[in-house]
Structures are given as structure tokens and as C-alpha cells.
Amino acid sequence: MKYSIVLSAALVAMSLAACDRTAVVAPVAVPVPVAVPGPAGPTGATGSTGSTGSTGAMGNTGNTGDTGNTGSTGSAGSTGSTGATGSTGDTGATGQRGKTGDTVVVVPVPVPQR
């Protein structure tokens, strides 16, 4: 672990030193002469007005198209069928019948006194 950092630093230093950079020379800008425009000349004469176009024939307008037919109303869908009745549940288990019998009385044995 001690040597891994040192080894990686040496590897980075060698890889950067191995790069060969070429010098970049910026091209020198050559000034280009720009022509300066002179003063504006006199305004030209106004042109003549164009003629008005012809209008359509008097009172002759196009016909209005016919109105389309209304579609028919669709029929109502049929009623769905009723679902099946569920099955009846099972009867629960019956408990055991109570037992009858003798009553047992436990009598403690007397302890002898000393």
C-alpha cells in the first residue's frame, strides 16, 4: 500500500513527460482596405400608377353547395347476463360430546407429627 501511491505518481510524471507538444504559431492578420461609399445621388422620378383590374360580371355569384345528410343513430347494446350464484359454505365441525363419569376426590395423607 505504501508503494502504490509512489508508483502511481511516478507513472503519471513519466506519461506527462513523454508528451511532445508542437508550438502553435498564430497567423498574422493582414489589414484589408475597405472602400468608403460616396455621397448619395439625386432621387429618381416617380413612376406612373398602374391600371385597375377588371371586376367580375354584374350580379353573377357562385352557387352555394348542398347540405350533407345527417347520419343515423346507432342501436343500443344488449344487457349483460347475470353472474352465477356462489356455492354454499361447508358446515363447521361438531364438538365432542361431554363425558359423564365418577367424581374423583383426592384426600391428602396426614403427615405424622414429631
N, CA, C and O atoms as a GROMACS GRO file, in nm:
protein
  456
    1MET      N    1   0.082  -0.119   0.000
    1MET     CA    2   0.000   0.000   0.000
    1MET      C    3   0.087   0.126   0.000
    1MET      O    4   0.050   0.227  -0.060
    2LYS      N    5   0.203   0.119   0.068
    2LYS     CA    6   0.293   0.234   0.074
    2LYS      C    7   0.346   0.270  -0.065
    2LYS      O    8   0.356   0.387  -0.101
    3TYR      N    9   0.378   0.168  -0.140
    3TYR     CA   10   0.444   0.190  -0.268
    3TYR      C   11   0.346   0.219  -0.381
    3TYR      O   12   0.386   0.269  -0.486
    4SER      N   13   0.218   0.189  -0.361
    4SER     CA   14   0.123   0.208  -0.472
    4SER      C   15   0.104   0.356  -0.504
    4SER      O   16   0.089   0.391  -0.621
    5ILE      N   17   0.104   0.442  -0.403
    5ILE     CA   18   0.087   0.586  -0.429
    5ILE      C   19   0.212   0.641  -0.497
    5ILE      O   20   0.203   0.719  -0.592
    6VAL      N   21   0.328   0.601  -0.449
    6VAL     CA   22   0.453   0.648  -0.507
    6VAL      C   23   0.466   0.598  -0.650
    6VAL      O   24   0.508   0.673  -0.738
    7LEU      N   25   0.430   0.473  -0.674
    7LEU     CA   26   0.439   0.414  -0.806
    7LEU      C   27   0.344   0.485  -0.904
    7LEU      O   28   0.382   0.514  -1.017
    8SER      N   29   0.221   0.514  -0.860
    8SER     CA   30   0.126   0.581  -0.948
    8SER      C   31   0.170   0.724  -0.976
    8SER      O   32   0.149   0.773  -1.087
    9ALA      N   33   0.230   0.794  -0.880
    9ALA     CA   34   0.280   0.930  -0.902
    9ALA      C   35   0.395   0.929  -1.004
    9ALA      O   36   0.402   1.016  -1.091
   10ALA      N   37   0.484   0.831  -0.994
   10ALA     CA   38   0.594   0.821  -1.088
   10ALA      C   39   0.543   0.789  -1.229
   10ALA      O   40   0.596   0.841  -1.328
   11LEU      N   41   0.443   0.705  -1.238
   11LEU     CA   42   0.385   0.668  -1.367
   11LEU      C   43   0.320   0.790  -1.434
   11LEU      O   44   0.333   0.809  -1.554
   12VAL      N   45   0.249   0.871  -1.356
   12VAL     CA   46   0.186   0.992  -1.410
   12VAL      C   47   0.293   1.089  -1.458
   12VAL      O   48   0.279   1.148  -1.565
   13ALA      N   49   0.399   1.107  -1.380
   13ALA     CA   50   0.506   1.200  -1.417
   13ALA      C   51   0.574   1.156  -1.547
   13ALA      O   52   0.604   1.240  -1.632
   14MET      N   53   0.597   1.025  -1.564
   14MET     CA   54   0.662   0.977  -1.687
   14MET      C   55   0.570   0.991  -1.807
   14MET      O   56   0.616   1.023  -1.916
   15SER      N   57   0.440   0.968  -1.788
   15SER     CA   58   0.348   0.976  -1.901
   15SER      C   59   0.332   1.121  -1.947
   15SER      O   60   0.316   1.146  -2.066
   16LEU      N   61   0.336   1.217  -1.854
   16LEU     CA   62   0.326   1.358  -1.892
   16LEU      C   63   0.456   1.407  -1.957
   16LEU      O   64   0.452   1.492  -2.046
   17ALA      N   65   0.568   1.356  -1.914
   17ALA     CA   66   0.695   1.398  -1.970
   17ALA      C   67   0.713   1.342  -2.112
   17ALA      O   68   0.788   1.399  -2.191
   18ALA      N   69   0.646   1.234  -2.145
   18ALA     CA   70   0.661   1.170  -2.275
   18ALA      C   71   0.582   1.243  -2.383
   18ALA      O   72   0.601   1.216  -2.501
   19CYS      N   73   0.494   1.335  -2.345
   19CYS     CA   74   0.414   1.406  -2.444
   19CYS      C   75   0.502   1.505  -2.520
   19CYS      O   76   0.583   1.576  -2.461
   20ASP      N   77   0.486   1.508  -2.651
   20ASP     CA   78   0.562   1.600  -2.734
   20ASP      C   79   0.465   1.703  -2.789
   20ASP      O   80   0.382   1.671  -2.875
   21ARG      N   81   0.474   1.826  -2.741
   21ARG     CA   82   0.383   1.930  -2.785
   21ARG      C   83   0.450   2.010  -2.896
   21ARG      O   84   0.568   2.044  -2.888
   22THR      N   85   0.372   2.040  -2.998
   22THR     CA   86   0.423   2.124  -3.106
   22THR      C   87   0.384   2.268  -3.077
   22THR      O   88   0.277   2.294  -3.021
   23ALA      N   89   0.469   2.360  -3.116
   23ALA     CA   90   0.441   2.501  -3.091
   23ALA      C   91   0.336   2.549  -3.189
   23ALA      O   92   0.343   2.519  -3.308
   24VAL      N   93   0.237   2.624  -3.140
   24VAL     CA   94   0.131   2.677  -3.224
   24VAL      C   95   0.164   2.822  -3.254
   24VAL      O   96   0.185   2.902  -3.164
   25VAL      N   97   0.169   2.855  -3.383
   25VAL     CA   98   0.201   2.990  -3.425
   25VAL      C   99   0.073   3.052  -3.479
   25VAL      O  100   0.011   2.999  -3.571
   26ALA      N  101   0.032   3.166  -3.420
   26ALA     CA  102  -0.089   3.234  -3.465
   26ALA      C  103  -0.058   3.310  -3.593
   26ALA      O  104   0.045   3.377  -3.600
   27PRO      N  105  -0.145   3.303  -3.696
   27PRO     CA  106  -0.121   3.375  -3.821
   27PRO      C  107  -0.137   3.526  -3.799
   27PRO      O  108  -0.218   3.569  -3.717
   28VAL      N  109  -0.060   3.603  -3.871
   28VAL     CA  110  -0.064   3.749  -3.859
   28VAL      C  111  -0.177   3.800  -3.947
   28VAL      O  112  -0.188   3.762  -4.064
   29ALA      N  113  -0.262   3.887  -3.889
   29ALA     CA  114  -0.375   3.940  -3.965
   29ALA      C  115  -0.327   4.052  -4.057
   29ALA      O  116  -0.257   4.143  -4.013
   30VAL      N  117  -0.364   4.044  -4.186
   30VAL     CA  118  -0.326   4.145  -4.284
   30VAL      C  119  -0.445   4.238  -4.300
   30VAL      O  120  -0.555   4.191  -4.328
   31PRO      N  121  -0.427   4.371  -4.283
   31PRO     CA  122  -0.541   4.462  -4.298
   31PRO      C  123  -0.589   4.466  -4.442
   31PRO      O  124  -0.509   4.470  -4.535
   32VAL      N  125  -0.721   4.465  -4.460
   32VAL     CA  126  -0.784   4.467  -4.592
   32VAL      C  127  -0.843   4.606  -4.612
   32VAL      O  128  -0.919   4.652  -4.527
   33PRO      N  129  -0.812   4.674  -4.722
   33PRO     CA  130  -0.870   4.808  -4.744
   33PRO      C  131  -1.019   4.797  -4.770
   33PRO      O  132  -1.065   4.708  -4.841
   34VAL      N  133  -1.095   4.889  -4.710
   34VAL     CA  134  -1.240   4.891  -4.725
   34VAL      C  135  -1.277   5.016  -4.803
   34VAL      O  136  -1.233   5.126  -4.767
   35ALA      N  137  -1.357   5.002  -4.908
   35ALA     CA  138  -1.399   5.116  -4.988
   35ALA      C  139  -1.504   5.194  -4.913
   35ALA      O  140  -1.601   5.137  -4.862
   36VAL      N  141  -1.487   5.325  -4.905
   36VAL     CA  142  -1.584   5.412  -4.837
   36VAL      C  143  -1.678   5.465  -4.943
   36VAL      O  144  -1.632   5.521  -5.042
   37PRO      N  145  -1.812   5.450  -4.925
   37PRO     CA  146  -1.906   5.498  -5.026
   37PRO      C  147  -1.910   5.651  -5.030
   37PRO      O  148  -1.886   5.717  -4.928
   38GLY      N  149  -1.940   5.705  -5.145
   38GLY     CA  150  -1.950   5.850  -5.161
   38GLY      C  151  -2.088   5.899  -5.122
   38GLY      O  152  -2.168   5.822  -5.069
   39PRO      N  153  -2.117   6.026  -5.145
   39PRO     CA  154  -2.248   6.080  -5.109
   39PRO      C  155  -2.357   6.022  -5.200
   39PRO      O  156  -2.330   5.978  -5.311
   40ALA      N  157  -2.482   6.025  -5.150
   40ALA     CA  158  -2.594   5.969  -5.225
   40ALA      C  159  -2.628   6.058  -5.343
   40ALA      O  160  -2.611   6.179  -5.337
   41GLY      N  161  -2.674   5.997  -5.450
   41GLY     CA  162  -2.713   6.072  -5.569
   41GLY      C  163  -2.853   6.129  -5.556
   41GLY      O  164  -2.918   6.108  -5.454
   42PRO      N  165  -2.900   6.202  -5.659
   42PRO     CA  166  -3.034   6.261  -5.653
   42PRO      C  167  -3.141   6.153  -5.665
   42PRO      O  168  -3.118   6.046  -5.721
   43THR      N  169  -3.262   6.184  -5.611
   43THR     CA  170  -3.374   6.090  -5.614
   43THR      C  171  -3.428   6.079  -5.755
   43THR      O  172  -3.435   6.180  -5.825
   44GLY      N  173  -3.467   5.960  -5.798
   44GLY     CA  174  -3.520   5.939  -5.932
   44GLY      C  175  -3.665   5.986  -5.942
   44GLY      O  176  -3.728   6.017  -5.840
   45ALA      N  177  -3.718   5.991  -6.066
   45ALA     CA  178  -3.855   6.035  -6.091
   45ALA      C  179  -3.953   5.929  -6.044
   45ALA      O  180  -3.920   5.810  -6.042
   46THR      N  181  -4.075   5.973  -6.006
   46THR     CA  182  -4.179   5.882  -5.961
   46THR      C  183  -4.238   5.810  -6.080
   46THR      O  184  -4.261   5.872  -6.184
   47GLY      N  185  -4.264   5.681  -6.070
   47GLY     CA  186  -4.321   5.605  -6.180
   47GLY      C  187  -4.470   5.628  -6.192
   47GLY      O  188  -4.532   5.681  -6.099
   48SER      N  189  -4.531   5.588  -6.306
   48SER     CA  190  -4.675   5.606  -6.328
   48SER      C  191  -4.754   5.501  -6.251
   48SER      O  192  -4.702   5.394  -6.221
   49THR      N  193  -4.880   5.533  -6.219
   49THR     CA  194  -4.969   5.444  -6.144
   49THR      C  195  -5.021   5.338  -6.238
   49THR      O  196  -5.053   5.366  -6.353
   50GLY      N  197  -5.031   5.213  -6.188
   50GLY     CA  198  -5.081   5.104  -6.270
   50GLY      C  199  -5.232   5.110  -6.287
   50GLY      O  200  -5.300   5.176  -6.208
   51SER      N  201  -5.286   5.041  -6.390
   51SER     CA  202  -5.430   5.041  -6.416
   51SER      C  203  -5.501   4.947  -6.319
   51SER      O  204  -5.441   4.853  -6.267
   52THR      N  205  -5.630   4.973  -6.296
   52THR     CA  206  -5.713   4.892  -6.207
   52THR      C  207  -5.756   4.766  -6.281
   52THR      O  208  -5.787   4.771  -6.400
   53GLY      N  209  -5.758   4.654  -6.211
   53GLY     CA  210  -5.801   4.529  -6.273
   53GLY      C  211  -5.950   4.525  -6.298
   53GLY      O  212  -6.025   4.603  -6.238
   54SER      N  213  -5.995   4.434  -6.386
   54SER     CA  214  -6.138   4.425  -6.419
   54SER      C  215  -6.213   4.351  -6.310
   54SER      O  216  -6.157   4.266  -6.241
   55THR      N  217  -6.341   4.386  -6.294
   55THR     CA  218  -6.425   4.321  -6.194
   55THR      C  219  -6.505   4.210  -6.261
   55THR      O  220  -6.511   4.205  -6.384
   56GLY      N  221  -6.566   4.123  -6.183
   56GLY     CA  222  -6.644   4.013  -6.237
   56GLY      C  223  -6.775   4.061  -6.296
   56GLY      O  224  -6.810   4.178  -6.281
   57ALA      N  225  -6.850   3.971  -6.364
   57ALA     CA  226  -6.978   4.006  -6.427
   57ALA      C  227  -7.076   4.051  -6.321
   57ALA      O  228  -7.075   4.002  -6.208
   58MET      N  229  -7.161   4.146  -6.358
   58MET     CA  230  -7.254   4.208  -6.264
   58MET      C  231  -7.355   4.105  -6.212
   58MET      O  232  -7.422   4.040  -6.292
   59GLY      N  233  -7.366   4.089  -6.077
   59GLY     CA  234  -7.467   4.004  -6.016
   59GLY      C  235  -7.445   3.856  -6.037
   59GLY      O  236  -7.536   3.778  -6.010
   60ASN      N  237  -7.330   3.813  -6.083
   60ASN     CA  238  -7.306   3.671  -6.109
   60ASN      C  239  -7.217   3.616  -5.998
   60ASN      O  240  -7.094   3.624  -6.007
   61THR      N  241  -7.278   3.560  -5.894
   61THR     CA  242  -7.201   3.499  -5.785
   61THR      C  243  -7.214   3.348  -5.795
   61THR      O  244  -7.307   3.298  -5.859
   62GLY      N  245  -7.125   3.277  -5.733
   62GLY     CA  246  -7.127   3.131  -5.741
   62GLY      C  247  -7.242   3.069  -5.662
   62GLY      O  248  -7.296   3.133  -5.571
   63ASN      N  249  -7.280   2.945  -5.696
   63ASN     CA  250  -7.388   2.874  -5.625
   63ASN      C  251  -7.338   2.819  -5.492
   63ASN      O  252  -7.221   2.784  -5.477
   64THR      N  253  -7.429   2.812  -5.396
   64THR     CA  254  -7.397   2.753  -5.266
   64THR      C  255  -7.414   2.602  -5.275
   64THR      O  256  -7.510   2.556  -5.336
   65GLY      N  257  -7.326   2.527  -5.217
   65GLY     CA  258  -7.334   2.381  -5.223
   65GLY      C  259  -7.447   2.326  -5.135
   65GLY      O  260  -7.496   2.395  -5.046
   66ASP      N  261  -7.488   2.200  -5.161
   66ASP     CA  262  -7.593   2.135  -5.083
   66ASP      C  263  -7.542   2.096  -4.945
   66ASP      O  264  -7.423   2.071  -4.926
   67THR      N  265  -7.635   2.092  -4.848
   67THR     CA  266  -7.602   2.050  -4.713
   67THR      C  267  -7.598   1.897  -4.708
   67THR      O  268  -7.684   1.832  -4.768
   68GLY      N  269  -7.503   1.841  -4.641
   68GLY     CA  270  -7.491   1.696  -4.632
   68GLY      C  271  -7.597   1.633  -4.542
   68GLY      O  272  -7.657   1.703  -4.460
   69ASN      N  273  -7.620   1.503  -4.557
   69ASN     CA  274  -7.719   1.431  -4.477
   69ASN      C  275  -7.665   1.402  -4.337
   69ASN      O  276  -7.544   1.387  -4.318
   70THR      N  277  -7.757   1.394  -4.240
   70THR     CA  278  -7.721   1.359  -4.103
   70THR      C  279  -7.716   1.208  -4.092
   70THR      O  280  -7.801   1.138  -4.148
   71GLY      N  281  -7.617   1.155  -4.021
   71GLY     CA  282  -7.604   1.010  -4.006
   71GLY      C  283  -7.712   0.952  -3.915
   71GLY      O  284  -7.770   1.025  -3.834
   72SER      N  285  -7.738   0.823  -3.928
   72SER     CA  286  -7.841   0.758  -3.846
   72SER      C  287  -7.787   0.730  -3.706
   72SER      O  288  -7.666   0.717  -3.686
   73THR      N  289  -7.879   0.721  -3.610
   73THR     CA  290  -7.843   0.695  -3.470
   73THR      C  291  -7.813   0.547  -3.453
   73THR      O  292  -7.884   0.463  -3.508
   74GLY      N  293  -7.710   0.515  -3.380
   74GLY     CA  294  -7.675   0.374  -3.358
   74GLY      C  295  -7.771   0.304  -3.263
   74GLY      O  296  -7.841   0.370  -3.186
   75SER      N  297  -7.776   0.173  -3.270
   75SER     CA  298  -7.866   0.097  -3.182
   75SER      C  299  -7.802   0.076  -3.046
   75SER      O  300  -7.679   0.078  -3.032
   76ALA      N  301  -7.889   0.056  -2.943
   76ALA     CA  302  -7.841   0.037  -2.806
   76ALA      C  303  -7.784  -0.104  -2.791
   76ALA      O  304  -7.832  -0.198  -2.855
   77GLY      N  305  -7.684  -0.119  -2.710
   77GLY     CA  306  -7.624  -0.250  -2.687
   77GLY      C  307  -7.711  -0.339  -2.600
   77GLY      O  308  -7.799  -0.290  -2.529
   78SER      N  309  -7.688  -0.470  -2.605
   78SER     CA  310  -7.768  -0.564  -2.526
   78SER      C  311  -7.720  -0.566  -2.381
   78SER      O  312  -7.605  -0.534  -2.351
   79THR      N  313  -7.811  -0.605  -2.291
   79THR     CA  314  -7.781  -0.612  -2.148
   79THR      C  315  -7.700  -0.737  -2.119
   79THR      O  316  -7.727  -0.843  -2.176
   80GLY      N  317  -7.603  -0.727  -2.033
   80GLY     CA  318  -7.519  -0.842  -2.000
   80GLY      C  319  -7.593  -0.944  -1.915
   80GLY      O  320  -7.693  -0.912  -1.851
   81SER      N  321  -7.543  -1.067  -1.915
   81SER     CA  322  -7.608  -1.174  -1.838
   81SER      C  323  -7.571  -1.164  -1.690
   81SER      O  324  -7.467  -1.107  -1.654
   82THR      N  325  -7.658  -1.220  -1.604
   82THR     CA  326  -7.636  -1.218  -1.460
   82THR      C  327  -7.534  -1.325  -1.423
   82THR      O  328  -7.533  -1.433  -1.483
   83GLY      N  329  -7.450  -1.296  -1.328
   83GLY     CA  330  -7.348  -1.392  -1.287
   83GLY      C  331  -7.407  -1.511  -1.212
   83GLY      O  332  -7.520  -1.504  -1.163
   84ALA      N  333  -7.333  -1.619  -1.204
   84ALA     CA  334  -7.378  -1.741  -1.138
   84ALA      C  335  -7.376  -1.723  -0.986
   84ALA      O  336  -7.295  -1.646  -0.932
   85THR      N  337  -7.466  -1.794  -0.916
   85THR     CA  338  -7.473  -1.788  -0.770
   85THR      C  339  -7.358  -1.868  -0.712
   85THR      O  340  -7.325  -1.976  -0.761
   86GLY      N  341  -7.299  -1.816  -0.608
   86GLY     CA  342  -7.188  -1.886  -0.544
   86GLY      C  343  -7.233  -2.010  -0.469
   86GLY      O  344  -7.351  -2.023  -0.435
   87SER      N  345  -7.140  -2.103  -0.442
   87SER     CA  346  -7.175  -2.227  -0.372
   87SER      C  347  -7.188  -2.201  -0.222
   87SER      O  348  -7.129  -2.107  -0.168
   88THR      N  349  -7.267  -2.285  -0.157
   88THR     CA  350  -7.291  -2.273  -0.013
   88THR      C  351  -7.170  -2.324   0.063
   88THR      O  352  -7.106  -2.422   0.022
   89GLY      N  353  -7.138  -2.259   0.173
   89GLY     CA  354  -7.021  -2.299   0.251
   89GLY      C  355  -7.044  -2.429   0.328
   89GLY      O  356  -7.159  -2.469   0.350
   90ASP      N  357  -6.936  -2.496   0.369
   90ASP     CA  358  -6.944  -2.620   0.444
   90ASP      C  359  -6.989  -2.593   0.588
   90ASP      O  360  -6.972  -2.483   0.641
   91THR      N  361  -7.048  -2.696   0.648
   91THR     CA  362  -7.088  -2.686   0.788
   91THR      C  363  -6.964  -2.705   0.874
   91THR      O  364  -6.878  -2.788   0.843
   92GLY      N  365  -6.955  -2.629   0.980
   92GLY     CA  366  -6.839  -2.640   1.068
   92GLY      C  367  -6.835  -2.774   1.141
   92GLY      O  368  -6.936  -2.844   1.147
   93ALA      N  369  -6.718  -2.809   1.197
   93ALA     CA  370  -6.701  -2.936   1.268
   93ALA      C  371  -6.784  -2.935   1.397
   93ALA      O  372  -6.798  -2.831   1.462
   94THR      N  373  -6.838  -3.051   1.432
   94THR     CA  374  -6.918  -3.064   1.554
   94THR      C  375  -6.826  -3.100   1.670
   94THR      O  376  -6.736  -3.182   1.656
   95GLY      N  377  -6.849  -3.037   1.784
   95GLY     CA  378  -6.767  -3.065   1.901
   95GLY      C  379  -6.795  -3.203   1.960
   95GLY      O  380  -6.898  -3.263   1.929
   96GLN      N  381  -6.705  -3.254   2.046
   96GLN     CA  382  -6.724  -3.385   2.109
   96GLN      C  383  -6.831  -3.374   2.217
   96GLN      O  384  -6.851  -3.270   2.279
   97ARG      N  385  -6.894  -3.483   2.236
   97ARG     CA  386  -6.999  -3.489   2.337
   97ARG      C  387  -6.933  -3.492   2.474
   97ARG      O  388  -6.830  -3.556   2.493
   98GLY      N  389  -6.994  -3.422   2.568
   98GLY     CA  390  -6.939  -3.421   2.704
   98GLY      C  391  -6.941  -3.559   2.769
   98GLY      O  392  -7.032  -3.637   2.743
   99LYS      N  393  -6.842  -3.590   2.853
   99LYS     CA  394  -6.833  -3.721   2.918
   99LYS      C  395  -6.898  -3.712   3.056
   99LYS      O  396  -6.892  -3.610   3.124
  100THR      N  397  -6.958  -3.819   3.094
  100THR     CA  398  -7.014  -3.830   3.230
  100THR      C  399  -6.933  -3.937   3.301
  100THR      O  400  -6.882  -4.029   3.238
  101GLY      N  401  -6.923  -3.924   3.426
  101GLY     CA  402  -6.845  -4.026   3.495
  101GLY      C  403  -6.836  -3.995   3.643
  101GLY      O  404  -6.907  -3.908   3.695
  102ASP      N  405  -6.750  -4.066   3.710
  102ASP     CA  406  -6.735  -4.052   3.855
  102ASP      C  407  -6.657  -3.927   3.889
  102ASP      O  408  -6.575  -3.878   3.811
  103THR      N  409  -6.686  -3.878   4.006
  103THR     CA  410  -6.613  -3.766   4.059
  103THR      C  411  -6.499  -3.822   4.142
  103THR      O  412  -6.520  -3.907   4.228
  104VAL      N  413  -6.380  -3.775   4.117
  104VAL     CA  414  -6.263  -3.824   4.188
  104VAL      C  415  -6.232  -3.722   4.297
  104VAL      O  416  -6.215  -3.603   4.271
  105VAL      N  417  -6.224  -3.772   4.422
  105VAL     CA  418  -6.189  -3.687   4.535
  105VAL      C  419  -6.052  -3.730   4.583
  105VAL      O  420  -6.029  -3.848   4.609
  106VAL      N  421  -5.961  -3.635   4.593
  106VAL     CA  422  -5.826  -3.665   4.638
  106VAL      C  423  -5.817  -3.625   4.785
  106VAL      O  424  -5.840  -3.509   4.821
  107VAL      N  425  -5.784  -3.722   4.869
  107VAL     CA  426  -5.771  -3.697   5.013
  107VAL      C  427  -5.622  -3.699   5.046
  107VAL      O  428  -5.554  -3.797   5.016
  108PRO      N  429  -5.572  -3.591   5.106
  108PRO     CA  430  -5.429  -3.589   5.136
  108PRO      C  431  -5.396  -3.685   5.252
  108PRO      O  432  -5.477  -3.707   5.342
  109VAL      N  433  -5.279  -3.738   5.247
  109VAL     CA  434  -5.235  -3.830   5.352
  109VAL      C  435  -5.188  -3.745   5.469
  109VAL      O  436  -5.112  -3.650   5.450
  110PRO      N  437  -5.235  -3.777   5.592
  110PRO     CA  438  -5.191  -3.698   5.706
  110PRO      C  439  -5.042  -3.719   5.732
  110PRO      O  440  -4.992  -3.830   5.722
  111VAL      N  441  -4.975  -3.614   5.766
  111VAL     CA  442  -4.832  -3.616   5.792
  111VAL      C  443  -4.816  -3.645   5.942
  111VAL      O  444  -4.877  -3.575   6.023
  112PRO      N  445  -4.736  -3.746   5.981
  112PRO     CA  446  -4.719  -3.773   6.125
  112PRO      C  447  -4.644  -3.658   6.194
  112PRO      O  448  -4.550  -3.601   6.139
  113GLN      N  449  -4.685  -3.627   6.313
  113GLN     CA  450  -4.622  -3.519   6.386
  113GLN      C  451  -4.507  -3.570   6.467
  113GLN      O  452  -4.510  -3.687   6.506
  114ARG      N  453  -4.413  -3.496   6.495
  114ARG     CA  454  -4.298  -3.539   6.573
  114ARG      C  455  -4.298  -3.478   6.704
  114ARG      O  456  -4.207  -3.503   6.784
   0.00000   0.00000   0.00000
